[in-house]
């Protein structure tokens, strides 16, 4: 697309969480520090919450990469599971095969034996659940029962929950008050401020291989901040579209007009005070680029 134009090796603002682009925002670093300290304490549940697009999955993957080697991890990225499915998923992550007829009592015995085996190897088990707000209430209760497994000195399994603010609402339900009391550490991710947006964008450009003049200056970054409210995912979307617009015009620097056009084309963004003055929309540009790319490929085939 525009890699050659900007002299970069890969797209810098994709939405796929990629730990090589981890910037280390204060909020993100603090969240990982809290997680590591909490796991060392060896107690209960740990919760990390944040609004949509604040980087929870990226932090989750970064956290998985940085866990000390004595931790055995079970990772559930899609927790919309009933209690039976949850038990089977946890068992599979721990290398245990369950029969179709296994009930709660048998499951507890099998899993406890496996957890004791791991503990005897001087290792600790941590279950990490992403998008935890999707857990049904009955599955959250099943999760609490799993964490009842313990020795006289410590828990045999710890649980880290990553979720949207809706997770807090779910845990506030009266029937989940026992689990809520077991959350010993909690952290809520914060959005970026304007200066952090500027640094974040520059960082992603550097990681992608860019080494030229500053593409997104501070004034442009202020617009990005206003439009995104500091949400990393929305910043990524706007920057990608702005780069496409500048590329389509043959420009080597992002202007305020490029950001305004990208905002108008993005439902999740809003500048509010700024009228649309650029004559070409991102949607039109995408069509032009697609046609051009098709023409090039057709020419190669002739």
NUNU-333342 format. One record per atom (N, C-alpha, C, O): residue in one letter; y, z, x. Coordinates in steps of 0.2 Angstrom, whole numbers, padded with zeros to 4 digits, always signed. Each point is the difference from the previous one (the first is absolute). Layout:
residues N
aYZX ...
//
This chain:
residues 302
x-0006+0000+0004 x+0006+0000-0004 x+0006+0000+0004 x+0003-0005+0002 x+0000+0011+0000 x+0006+0000+0004 x-0001+0003+0007 x+0004+0002+0004 x-0011-0001-0002 x-0001+0003+0007 x+0003-0003+0006 x+0003+0003+0004 x-0004-0010-0004 x+0003-0004+0006 x+0008+0001+0000 x+0003+0000+0005 x+0000+0000-0011 x+0007+0000-0001 x+0003+0006+0003 x+0005+0000+0004 x-0008+0006-0005 x+0002+0006+0003 x-0003+0002+0007 x+0002+0005+0003 x-0007-0009-0001 x-0004+0002+0006 x-0004+0006-0001 x+0000+0004+0005 x-0003-0003-0010 x-0005+0006-0001 x-0007-0002-0001 x-0001-0006-0001 x-0003+0010+0002 x-0007-0001+0000 x-0004+0001-0006 x-0005-0003-0002 x+0008+0007-0003 x-0003+0001-0006 x+0006+0002-0005 x+0005+0002+0002 x-0007-0002-0009 x+0005+0002-0005 x+0001+0008+0001 x-0004+0004+0000 x+0011-0002+0001 x+0001+0007+0001 x+0001+0004-0006 x+0000+0006+0000 x+0000-0009-0006 x+0001+0004-0006 x-0005-0001-0006 x+0002-0001-0006 x-0008+0000+0008 x-0005+0000-0005 x-0001+0007-0003 x+0002+0005+0002 x-0005-0005-0008 x-0001+0006-0004 x-0007+0003+0002 x-0001+0006-0002 x-0003-0009+0006 x-0006+0003+0002 x+0001+0006+0005 x+0003-0001+0005 x-0005+0007-0006 x+0001+0006+0004 x-0003-0002+0007 x-0006-0001+0000 x+0010+0001+0005 x-0003-0002+0007 x+0003+0005+0005 x+0006+0001+0001 x-0011+0003+0002 x+0002+0006+0004 x+0004-0002+0006 x+0003+0004+0003 x-0004-0011-0001 x+0004-0002+0006 x+0007+0000-0001 x+0004+0000+0005 x-0002+0000-0012 x+0007+0000-0001 x+0003+0007-0002 x+0006+0000-0002 x-0010+0005+0003 x+0002+0007-0002 x+0006+0001+0004 x+0000+0000+0006 x+0005+0002-0010 x+0007+0001+0004 x+0001+0008+0002 x+0004+0001+0004 x-0007+0003-0008 x+0001+0007+0002 x+0006+0003-0003 x+0004+0004+0003 x-0002-0006-0009 x+0005+0003-0004 x-0001+0008+0000 x-0005+0002+0000 x+0011+0002+0000 x-0001+0007+0000 x-0005+0003-0005 x-0004+0004+0001 x+0005-0007-0007 x-0004+0002-0006 x-0007-0001+0002 x-0005+0004-0002 x+0003-0010+0004 x-0007-0002+0002 x-0003+0004+0005 x-0006+0002+0000 x+0010-0001+0006 x-0003+0004+0005 x-0001+0007-0002 x-0005+0003+0002 x+0010+0000-0006 x-0001+0007-0003 x-0006+0000-0004 x-0004+0005+0000 x+0002-0010-0004 x-0006+0000-0004 x-0006+0000+0004 x-0004+0004-0002 x+0004-0008+0007 x-0006+0000+0004 x-0001+0007+0004 x-0006+0003+0001 x+0012+0000+0001 x-0001+0006+0004 x-0002+0006-0005 x-0004+0004+0002 x+0006-0004-0008 x-0002+0005-0005 x-0008-0001-0001 x-0003+0005-0001 x+0001-0011+0000 x-0007-0002-0001 x-0004+0003+0006 x-0005+0003-0001 x+0007-0004+0007 x-0004+0002+0006 x+0000+0007+0000 x-0006+0003+0002 x+0011+0001-0003 x+0001+0007+0000 x-0005+0003-0005 x-0003+0005+0001 x+0004-0008-0007 x-0004+0002-0006 x-0008+0000+0001 x-0003+0004-0001 x+0001-0010+0004 x-0007+0000+0001 x-0002+0005+0005 x-0006+0002+0000 x+0010-0001+0005 x-0002+0005+0005 x-0001+0007-0003 x-0004+0004+0003 x+0007-0003-0008 x+0000+0007-0003 x-0007+0000-0004 x-0003+0006-0001 x+0000-0011-0001 x-0007+0000-0003 x+0000+0002-0007 x-0005+0002-0002 x+0010-0002-0002 x+0000+0003-0007 x+0002-0006-0005 x+0005-0003+0001 x-0009+0003-0006 x+0003-0003-0007 x+0002-0007+0000 x-0002-0004+0004 x+0006+0003-0008 x+0003-0007-0002 x+0007-0001+0004 x+0003+0005+0001 x-0002-0011+0001 x+0006-0002+0002 x+0003-0006-0004 x-0004-0005-0001 x+0010+0005+0000 x+0003-0005-0005 x+0006-0003+0003 x+0005+0003+0003 x-0005-0010-0003 x+0006-0004+0002 x+0002-0004-0006 x-0004-0005-0002 x+0010+0005+0000 x+0003-0004-0006 x+0006-0004+0002 x+0003+0002+0005 x-0002-0007-0008 x+0006-0004+0001 x+0000-0006-0005 x-0005-0002-0003 x+0011+0000+0002 x+0001-0005-0005 x-0003-0007+0002 x-0002-0001+0006 x+0001-0003-0011 x-0003-0007+0002 x+0004-0003+0005 x+0006-0001+0000 x-0010-0002+0005 x+0003-0004+0006 x+0003+0004+0005 x+0004-0002+0005 x-0005+0009-0004 x+0003+0004+0005 x-0005+0000+0006 x+0002+0003+0005 x-0007-0006-0005 x-0005+0000+0006 x-0005+0005+0000 x-0003+0001+0006 x+0000+0001-0012 x-0005+0005+0000 x-0007-0003+0003 x-0003+0003+0004 x+0002-0009-0005 x-0007-0003+0002 x+0001-0002+0008 x-0005+0001+0003 x+0011-0003-0001 x+0001-0001+0007 x-0001+0007+0004 x-0003+0000+0005 x+0006+0005-0008 x-0001+0007+0003 x-0007+0002+0000 x-0003+0003+0005 x-0001-0004-0010 x-0007+0001-0001 x-0004-0003+0006 x-0004+0003+0003 x+0005-0009-0002 x-0003-0004+0005 x+0002+0002+0007 x-0005+0001+0004 x+0011+0001-0003 x+0002+0002+0006 x-0003+0007+0002 x-0002+0001+0005 x+0002+0003-0010 x-0003+0007+0000 x-0008-0001+0002 x-0002+0004+0004 x-0001-0009-0007 x-0007-0001+0001 x-0001-0002+0007 x-0005+0003+0004 x+0009-0007-0001 x+0000-0002+0007 x+0001+0006+0005 x-0003+0000+0005 x+0007+0005-0007 x+0002+0005+0004 x-0004+0006+0000 x+0001+0005+0003 x-0006-0004-0008 x-0004+0006-0001 x-0004+0001+0007 x-0003-0005+0003 x+0003+0011-0001 x-0004+0002+0006 x-0008-0002-0001 x-0002+0000-0006 x-0001-0001+0011 x-0007-0003-0001 x-0005+0005-0003 x-0005-0002-0002 x+0006+0008+0002 x-0004+0005-0003 x+0000+0000-0008 x-0004+0004-0003 x+0008-0008+0000 x+0001-0001-0007 x-0005-0006-0002 x+0001-0005+0002 x-0005+0007-0007 x-0004-0006-0004 x+0004-0001-0006 x+0001+0004-0004 x+0001-0011+0003 x+0004-0001-0006 x-0004-0004-0005 x-0004-0004+0001 x+0006+0006-0007 x-0002-0004-0006 x+0006-0003-0004 x+0004+0004-0001 x-0003-0010+0000 x+0006-0003-0002 x-0001-0004-0007 x-0005-0004+0000 x+0008+0006-0005 x+0000-0003-0006 x+0007-0003-0002 x+0004+0003-0002 x-0004-0010+0003 x+0007-0003-0002 x+0001-0002-0007 x+0005-0001-0002 x-0011+0001-0002 x+0001-0001-0007 x-0004+0005-0004 x-0006-0001-0002 x+0010+0006+0000 x-0003+0006-0003 x-0001+0000-0007 x-0001+0005-0003 x+0002-0011-0001 x-0001+0000-0007 x-0007+0000-0002 x-0003-0005-0002 x+0000+0011+0003 x-0007+0001+0000 x-0002+0006-0005 x+0004+0005+0000 x-0009-0006-0004 x-0003+0006-0004 x-0003+0005+0005 x-0001-0002+0006 x-0001+0008-0008 x-0003+0005+0004 x-0006-0003+0004 x-0001+0002+0006 x-0003-0005-0010 x-0007-0003+0003 x+0002-0005+0006 x-0003+0000+0005 x+0008-0004-0007 x+0002-0005+0005 x+0003+0003+0006 x-0001-0002+0006 x+0005+0007-0007 x+0003+0004+0005 x-0005+0003+0005 x+0001-0001+0006 x-0006+0004-0009 x-0005+0003+0004 x-0004-0005+0004 x-0001+0002+0006 x+0000-0007-0008 x-0004-0005+0003 x+0005-0003+0006 x-0003-0002+0005 x+0009+0001-0006 x+0004-0003+0005 x+0001+0005+0006 x+0000-0002+0005 x+0001+0008-0007 x+0000+0005+0005 x-0006+0000+0004 x+0000+0001+0007 x-0006-0001-0010 x-0006+0000+0003 x-0001-0006+0005 x-0003+0001+0005 x+0005-0007-0008 x-0001-0006+0004 x+0004+0001+0007 x-0002-0002+0005 x+0008+0004-0006 x+0005+0001+0006 x-0003+0005+0005 x+0001-0001+0006 x-0005+0005-0008 x-0003+0005+0004 x-0007-0002+0003 x-0004+0004+0003 x+0002-0010-0005 x-0007-0002+0002 x-0006+0002-0004 x-0005+0001+0003 x+0007+0001-0009 x-0006+0003-0004 x-0001-0005-0006 x+0004-0002-0003 x-0011+0001+0002 x-0002-0004-0006 x-0002+0004-0006 x-0004+0004+0001 x+0007-0005-0007 x-0002+0004-0006 x-0004-0005-0004 x+0001-0006-0001 x-0006+0009-0002 x-0004-0003-0005 x+0004-0001-0007 x+0005+0004-0001 x-0007-0008-0003 x+0003-0001-0006 x+0000+0006-0005 x+0004+0001-0004 x-0009+0003+0005 x-0001+0005-0005 x+0003+0007+0003 x-0001+0005-0004 x+0004-0005+0009 x+0003+0006+0003 x+0005+0003-0004 x+0004-0003-0003 x-0005+0010+0002 x+0005+0003-0005 x+0005+0004+0005 x-0001+0000+0006 x+0006+0004-0009 x+0005+0004+0004 x-0003+0005+0004 x+0002+0000+0006 x-0008+0003-0008 x-0003+0005+0004 x-0003-0003+0006 x+0000+0003+0006 x-0004-0008-0007 x-0003-0003+0006 x+0005-0003+0005 x-0001+0000+0006 x+0006-0003-0009 x+0005-0003+0004 x+0003+0005+0005 x+0001-0001+0006 x+0001+0007-0009 x+0003+0006+0004 x-0005+0002+0005 x+0002+0001+0006 x-0009-0001-0007 x-0004+0002+0005 x-0001-0005+0006 x+0000+0002+0005 x+0000-0008-0007 x-0001-0006+0005 x+0007+0000+0004 x-0001+0000+0006 x+0006+0000-0009 x+0007+0000+0004 x+0001+0006+0004 x+0002-0001+0006 x-0004+0007-0009 x+0001+0006+0004 x-0005-0001+0007 x+0003+0002+0005 x-0009-0004-0006 x-0004-0001+0006 x+0003-0005+0005 x+0000+0002+0006 x+0003-0007-0008 x+0003-0005+0004 x+0006+0003+0003 x+0002-0001+0006 x+0002+0005-0009 x+0006+0003+0002 x-0001+0005+0006 x+0003+0001+0005 x-0009+0003-0007 x-0002+0005+0005 x-0002-0003+0007 x+0001+0002+0005 x-0005-0008-0006 x-0002-0004+0006 x+0006-0002+0004 x+0000+0001+0006 x+0005-0003-0009 x+0006-0002+0003 x+0004+0006+0004 x+0002-0001+0005 x-0002+0006-0009 x+0003+0006+0003 x-0004+0003+0006 x+0004+0002+0004 x-0010-0003-0004 x-0004+0003+0005 x+0001-0005+0007 x-0002+0002+0005 x+0005-0007-0006 x+0002-0005+0005 x+0007+0002+0003 x+0003-0004+0004 x+0000+0009-0007 x+0007+0002+0002 x+0005-0005-0002 x+0005-0001+0003 x-0007-0002-0009 x+0005-0005-0003 x+0002+0003-0007 x-0003+0004-0003 x+0009-0007+0001 x+0003+0002-0007 x+0000-0007-0004 x+0001-0005+0003 x-0002+0006-0009 x+0000-0005-0005 x+0007+0000-0004 x+0002+0005-0003 x+0001-0011+0003 x+0006+0000-0004 x+0000-0006-0005 x-0002-0006+0002 x+0003+0007-0008 x-0001-0005-0006 x+0008-0002-0001 x+0004+0004-0002 x-0003-0011+0003 x+0007-0002-0001 x+0000-0005-0006 x-0004-0005+0000 x+0008+0006-0005 x+0001-0004-0006 x+0006-0003-0001 x+0005+0004+0000 x-0004-0010+0000 x+0006-0004-0001 x+0001-0001-0007 x-0005-0001-0004 x+0011+0000+0002 x+0002-0001-0007 x-0004+0005-0005 x-0003-0001-0005 x+0004+0008+0007 x-0004+0005-0003 x+0003+0001-0007 x-0004+0003-0004 x+0010-0005+0002 x+0002+0001-0007 x-0005-0004-0005 x+0001+0001-0006 x-0005-0006+0009 x-0004-0004-0005 x-0007+0004-0001 x-0004-0002-0004 x+0003+0008+0007 x-0006+0004-0001 x+0000+0002-0007 x+0005+0004-0002 x-0010-0005-0002 x+0000+0003-0007 x-0001+0008+0001 x-0002+0002+0005 x+0004+0001-0010 x+0001+0008+0000 x-0007+0003+0001 x-0001+0004+0004 x-0005-0007-0007 x-0006+0002+0001 x-0003-0001+0007 x-0004+0004+0002 x+0007-0009+0001 x-0002-0001+0007 x+0003+0004+0005 x-0003+0002+0005 x+0009+0000-0007 x+0004+0005+0004 x-0004+0007+0000 x+0000+0003+0005 x-0002-0001-0011 x-0004+0006+0000 x-0007-0001+0004 x-0002+0005+0003 x-0001-0011-0003 x-0006-0001+0004 x+0002+0001+0007 x-0004+0002+0004 x+0009-0005-0002 x+0003+0001+0007 x+0001+0007+0002 x-0002+0002+0006 x+0004+0002-0010 x+0001+0007+0001 x-0007+0004+0001 x+0000+0004+0005 x-0005-0006-0009 x-0006+0003+0001 x-0003-0002+0007 x-0004+0004+0003 x+0005-0010-0001 x-0002-0002+0007 x+0003+0004+0005 x-0004+0002+0005 x+0010+0000-0005 x+0003+0004+0005 x-0002+0007+0000 x+0002+0004+0004 x-0006-0002-0009 x-0003+0007+0000 x-0005+0001+0005 x-0001+0006+0002 x-0001-0011+0001 x-0005+0000+0005 x+0003+0003+0007 x+0005-0003+0002 x-0008+0009+0000 x+0003+0003+0006 x-0005+0005+0003 x-0005+0001-0003 x+0007+0000+0009 x-0004+0006+0004 x+0004+0006-0001 x+0005+0000-0004 x-0007+0005+0007 x+0003+0007+0000 x+0007+0000+0003 x+0004+0004-0001 x-0003-0009+0005 x+0006-0001+0004 x+0005-0005-0001 x+0006+0000+0001 x-0009-0006-0004 x+0005-0005-0001 x-0003-0005-0006 x-0006+0000-0001 x+0010-0004-0001 x-0002-0006-0005 x-0004-0005+0004 x+0002-0001+0006 x-0007-0002-0010 x-0004-0005+0003 x+0004-0007+0000 x-0002-0005+0003 x+0006+0005-0008 x+0004-0007-0001 x+0007+0002-0002 x+0001+0004-0004 x+0004-0008+0007 x+0007+0000-0003 x+0002-0006-0003 x-0003-0005+0001 x+0008+0005-0005 x+0002-0006-0004 x+0007-0001+0001 x+0004+0005-0001 x-0002-0011+0002 x+0007-0002+0001 x+0001-0005-0006 x-0003-0005+0000 x+0008+0006-0004 x+0002-0004-0006 x+0007-0004+0002 x+0005+0004+0001 x-0005-0010-0001 x+0006-0004+0000 x+0001-0003-0007 x-0005-0003-0003 x+0011+0004+0000 x+0001-0002-0006 x+0008-0001-0002 x+0004+0002+0003 x-0003-0005-0009 x+0006-0001-0003 x+0002+0006-0003 x-0004+0005-0001 x+0011-0004-0001 x+0002+0006-0003 x-0004+0002-0006 x-0001+0006-0002 x-0002-0011-0002 x-0004+0002-0005 x-0006+0004+0001 x-0003+0004-0004 x+0001-0003+0011 x-0005+0004+0002 x+0002+0007-0002 x-0004+0005-0002 x+0010-0003+0004 x+0003+0007-0002 x-0001+0002-0007 x-0002+0005-0002 x+0004-0010-0002 x-0001+0001-0008 x-0007+0001-0002 x-0001+0005-0004 x-0004-0008+0007 x-0007+0000-0001 x-0002+0007+0002 x-0004+0004-0004 x+0006-0002+0010 x-0002+0007+0003 x+0003+0006-0004 x-0003+0005+0001 x+0008-0007-0005 x+0003+0006-0004 x-0003+0001-0006 x+0002+0005-0004 x-0007-0009+0002 x-0004+0001-0006 x-0004+0007+0000 x-0002+0002+0006 x+0002+0002-0011 x-0003+0006+0000 x-0007+0000+0002 x-0002+0005+0004 x-0002-0010-0006 x-0007+0000+0002 x-0001-0002+0008 x-0006+0001+0002 x+0011-0002+0001 x+0000-0001+0008 x+0003+0005+0004 x+0002-0001+0006 x+0000+0007-0009 x+0004+0005+0003 x-0004+0003+0006 x+0003+0002+0005 x-0010-0002-0006 x-0004+0002+0006 x+0001-0004+0006 x+0001+0003+0006 x-0001-0010-0007 x+0001-0004+0006 x+0007+0000+0003 x+0001+0001+0006 x+0004+0000-0011 x+0007+0000+0003 x+0001+0006+0004 x+0003+0000+0005 x-0007+0006-0006 x+0001+0006+0004 x-0003-0001+0007 x+0002+0003+0004 x-0006-0008-0003 x-0004-0001+0006 x+0004-0005+0004 x-0002-0001+0006 x+0008-0002-0008 x+0004-0004+0004 x+0004+0004+0005 x+0005+0003-0002 x-0007-0003+0008 x+0003+0005+0005 x+0006-0003+0003 x+0004+0003+0003 x-0004-0010-0002 x+0005-0004+0003 x+0002-0006-0004 x-0004-0003-0003 x+0011+0002+0002 x+0002-0006-0004 x+0006-0002+0003 x+0004+0003+0003 x-0003-0010-0003 x+0006-0003+0003 x+0002-0006-0005 x-0005-0004-0002 x+0011+0003+0001 x+0003-0005-0004 x+0004-0005+0005 x+0005+0002+0003 x-0007-0008-0003 x+0003-0005+0004 x+0007-0002-0003 x+0001+0000-0006 x+0004-0001+0011 x+0007-0001-0001 x+0001-0007+0001 x-0003-0004+0004 x+0008+0001-0008 x+0002-0007+0001 x+0005+0000+0006 x+0002+0005+0003 x-0001-0012+0000 x+0004-0001+0006 x+0007+0001-0002 x+0002-0002-0006 x+0003+0004+0011 x+0007-0001-0001 x+0002-0007+0003 x-0004-0003+0003 x+0010+0002-0003 x+0003-0007+0002 x-0002-0001+0007 x-0002-0005+0002 x+0003+0010+0002 x-0001-0001+0008 x-0007-0001+0001 x-0002-0004+0004 x-0002+0008-0007 x-0008-0001+0000 x-0002-0007-0002 x-0004-0003+0003 x+0007+0000-0008 x-0002-0006-0002 x+0002-0005+0005 x-0004-0005+0002 x+0010+0005+0002 x+0002-0004+0005 x-0005+0000+0006 x-0002-0005+0002 x+0000+0011+0000 x-0005+0001+0005 x-0007-0002-0002 x-0003-0003+0004 x+0001+0004-0010 x-0006-0002-0002 x-0001-0008+0000 x-0005-0003+0002 x+0010+0000-0004 x+0000-0008+0000 x+0000-0003+0007 x-0004-0004+0001 x+0008+0007+0003 x+0000-0002+0007 x-0007+0001+0003 x-0002-0004+0004 x-0001+0010-0005 x-0006+0002+0003 x-0006-0005-0002 x-0003-0003+0004 x+0003+0001-0011 x-0005-0005-0002 x+0001-0007+0003 x-0005-0003+0001 x+0011+0001+0000 x+0002-0006+0003 x-0003+0000+0007 x-0003-0005+0003 x+0005+0010+0001 x-0003+0001+0007 x-0007+0000+0000 x-0003-0004+0005 x-0001+0007-0009 x-0007+0000+0000 x-0003-0007-0001 x-0005-0002+0002 x+0009-0002-0006 x-0003-0006-0002 x+0001-0005+0006 x-0002-0006+0000 x+0006+0008+0005 x+0001-0004+0006 x+0007-0003+0001 x+0002-0004+0004 x+0003+0006-0009 x+0007-0002+0000 x+0004+0003+0006 x-0001+0006+0001 x+0004-0010+0003 x+0004+0002+0005 x+0007-0003+0001 x+0003+0001+0005 x+0000-0004-0011 x+0006-0003+0001 x+0006+0005-0003 x-0001+0006+0001 x+0006-0009-0003 x+0006+0004-0002 x-0002+0004-0006 x-0005-0002-0004 x+0009+0007+0002 x-0002+0004-0006 x+0001-0004-0006 x+0005-0003-0002 x-0011+0002-0002 x+0000-0004-0006 x+0003+0004-0006 x+0004-0003-0004 x-0005+0009+0004 x+0002+0004-0006 x+0005+0006+0003 x-0002+0005+0003 x+0008-0007-0004 x+0005+0005+0003 x+0001+0006-0005 x-0003+0000-0005 x+0007+0005+0007 x+0001+0006-0004 x+0003-0001-0007 x-0002+0003-0004 x+0006-0008+0004 x+0003-0002-0007 x-0005-0002-0005 x-0001+0001-0005 x-0003-0006+0008 x-0006-0003-0004 x-0005+0006-0001 x-0003+0000-0006 x+0002+0004+0010 x-0005+0006-0001 x+0003+0005-0005 x-0004+0003-0004 x+0010-0002+0003 x+0003+0004-0005 x-0001-0003-0007 x-0002+0003-0005 x+0002-0010+0005 x-0002-0003-0007 x-0007+0001-0001 x-0002+0001-0006 x-0002-0002+0011 x-0007+0001-0001 x-0002+0007-0003 x-0004+0001-0004 x+0008+0004+0007 x-0001+0007-0002 x+0002+0001-0007 x-0003+0003-0004 x+0009-0006+0002 x+0002+0001-0007 x-0004-0004-0005 x-0001+0003-0005 x-0002-0008+0007 x-0004-0004-0005 x-0007+0003+0000 x-0003+0000-0005 x+0000+0003+0010 x-0006+0003+0000 x-0001+0008-0001 x-0005+0002-0001 x+0011+0001+0002 x+0001+0007+0000 x-0005+0003+0005 x-0001+0006+0000 x+0000-0010+0005 x-0004+0003+0006 x-0007+0000+0000 x-0004+0003+0003 x+0001-0007-0008 x-0007-0001-0001 x-0003-0005+0005 x+0002-0006-0001 x-0006+0007+0005 x-0002-0004+0005 x-0003-0007-0003 x+0001-0005+0003 x-0005+0006-0008 x-0003-0006-0003 x+0005-0005-0002 x-0001-0006+0001 x+0006+0008-0005 x+0005-0004-0002 x+0004-0003+0005 x+0002-0006+0000 x+0000+0010+0006 x+0003-0003+0005 x-0004-0006+0003 x+0003-0005+0002 x-0010+0006-0001 x-0004-0005+0002 x+0001-0007-0004 x+0001-0005+0003 x-0001+0006-0009 x+0000-0006-0005 x+0007-0003+0001 x+0000-0006+0001 x+0005+0009-0001 x+0007-0002+0001 x+0001-0004+0007 x+0003-0005+0000 x-0006+0008+0005 x+0001-0003+0007 x-0004-0006+0000 x+0003-0005+0003 x-0009+0005-0005 x-0004-0006+0000 x+0004-0006-0004 x+0000-0006+0003 x+0003+0007-0009 x+0003-0005-0003 x+0006-0002+0003 x+0002-0006+0000 x+0002+0011+0003 x+0006-0002+0004 x-0001-0004+0006 x+0003-0005+0001 x-0009+0006+0002 x-0002-0004+0006 x-0002-0007-0002 x+0002-0005+0003 x-0005+0004-0009 x-0001-0006-0003 x+0006-0004-0001 x+0001-0006+0001 x+0004+0009-0004 x+0006-0003-0002 x+0004-0003+0006 x+0002-0005+0001 x-0002+0010+0004 x+0004-0002+0006 x-0004-0006+0004 x+0003-0004+0002 x-0009+0005-0002 x-0004-0006+0003 x+0001-0007-0004 x+0001-0005+0003 x-0001+0006-0010 x+0001-0006-0003 x+0007-0003+0001 x+0001-0006-0001 x+0004+0010+0003 x+0007-0003+0002 x+0000-0001+0007 x+0006-0003+0002 x-0011+0004+0002 x+0001-0001+0007 x+0004+0005+0004 x+0002-0001+0005 x-0001+0007-0009 x+0004+0006+0003 x-0004+0004+0005 x-0006+0001-0002 x+0009+0002+0007 x-0004+0005+0004 x+0002+0007-0001 x-0001+0004+0004 x+0005-0003-0009 x+0002+0007-0002 x+0001+0001-0007 x+0002-0004-0004 x-0004+0010+0002 x+0000+0002-0008 x+0007+0002-0002 x+0003+0004+0003 x-0001-0007-0008 x+0007+0002-0003 x-0001+0004-0006 x-0006+0001-0003 x+0012+0001+0001 x+0000+0004-0007 x-0002-0004-0006 x-0004+0002-0004 x+0005-0008+0005 x-0002-0005-0006 x-0007-0001+0000 x-0003-0001-0006 x+0000+0001+0012 x-0008-0001-0001 x-0003+0007-0003 x-0005-0001-0004 x+0008+0006+0005 x-0003+0007-0003 x+0002+0000-0007 x-0005+0001-0004 x+0011-0004+0002 x+0001+0000-0007 x-0004-0005-0004 x-0002+0002-0006 x+0000-0007+0009 x-0004-0005-0003 x-0007+0003-0001 x-0004-0001-0005 x+0001+0004+0011 x-0006+0003+0000 x-0001+0006-0006 x-0005+0001-0003 x+0011+0003+0002 x+0000+0005-0005 x-0001-0003-0007 x-0003+0003-0004 x+0007-0008+0003 x+0000-0003-0006 x-0007-0003-0002 x-0002+0000-0006 x-0002-0002+0011 x-0007-0002-0001 x-0005+0005+0000 x-0006-0001-0001 x+0008+0007+0001 x-0005+0006+0001 x+0002+0005-0006 x+0005+0003+0000 x-0010-0002-0004 x+0001+0004-0006 x+0001+0008+0002 x+0003+0003-0003 x-0007-0001+0008 x+0001+0007+0002 x+0006+0002+0004 x+0001+0005+0002 x+0003-0010+0000 x+0006+0001+0004 x+0006-0001-0005 x+0000-0004-0005 x+0006+0007+0007 x+0006+0000-0004 x+0006+0002+0004 x+0001+0006+0002 x+0004-0011-0001 x+0006+0002+0004 x+0005+0002-0005 x+0005+0003+0001 x-0005-0006-0008 x+0004+0002-0005 x+0007-0003+0001 x+0002-0004-0005 x+0002+0006+0010 x+0007-0002+0000 x+0001-0007+0003 x+0006-0003-0001 x-0011+0000+0003 x+0001-0007+0004 x-0002-0006-0004 x-0006+0000-0003 x+0010-0004+0002 x-0001-0006-0004 x-0004-0005+0004 x+0000+0000+0006 x-0004-0004-0009 x-0004-0006+0004 x+0004-0005+0001 x+0003-0004-0004 x-0002+0002+0011 x+0005-0005+0002 x-0004-0005+0004 x+0003-0006+0001 x-0009+0007+0001 x-0004-0005+0004 x-0002-0006-0005 x-0003+0002-0006 x+0003-0008+0007 x-0001-0005-0004 x-0008-0001-0001 x-0002-0003-0005 x-0002+0005+0010 x-0007-0001-0001 x-0004+0006+0000 x+0002+0005+0003 x-0006-0004-0008 x-0004+0006-0001 x-0006+0000+0004 x-0002-0006+0003 x-0001+0011-0002 x-0006+0001+0004 x-0006-0004-0003 x-0004-0003+0003 x+0004+0003-0010 x-0006-0004-0003 x+0001-0007+0001 x-0005-0003+0001 x+0011+0000-0001 x+0001-0007+0001 x-0002-0001+0007 x-0003-0005+0002 x+0005+0009+0003 x-0001-0001+0007 x-0007+0000+0001 x-0003-0004+0004 x-0001+0008-0007 x-0007+0000+0001 x-0003-0006-0002 x-0005-0003+0003 x+0007+0000-0009 x-0002-0007-0002 x+0001-0005+0005 x-0004-0004+0001 x+0010+0004+0002 x+0002-0005+0005 x-0004+0001+0006 x-0003-0006+0002 x+0002+0012+0000 x-0005+0001+0006 x-0007-0002-0001 x-0003-0003+0004 x+0001+0004-0010 x-0007-0002-0002 x-0001-0007+0000 x-0005-0003+0003 x+0010-0001-0006 x+0000-0007+0000 x+0000-0003+0007 x-0004-0005+0002 x+0008+0008+0002 x+0001-0002+0007 x-0006+0001+0004 x-0003-0005+0004 x+0000+0010-0005 x-0007+0002+0004 x-0005-0005-0003 x-0004-0002+0004 x+0004+0001-0010 x-0005-0005-0003 x+0001-0007+0003 x-0005-0004+0002 x+0011+0002-0001 x+0001-0006+0003 x-0002-0001+0007 x-0002-0005+0002 x+0003+0010+0002 x-0002+0001+0007 x-0007-0001+0000 x-0003-0004+0004 x-0001+0008-0008 x-0007+0000+0000 x-0003-0007-0002 x-0005-0003+0003 x+0008+0000-0008 x-0002-0007-0002 x+0001-0005+0006 x-0004-0005+0000 x+0010+0006+0003 x+0001-0005+0006 x-0005+0001+0005 x-0002-0005+0003 x+0000+0011-0002 x-0005+0001+0006 x-0007-0003-0002 x-0004-0002+0004 x+0003+0001-0011 x-0007-0002-0002 x+0000-0008+0000 x-0005-0003+0000 x+0011+0000+0000 x+0000-0007+0000 x-0001-0003+0007 x+0000-0006+0001 
//
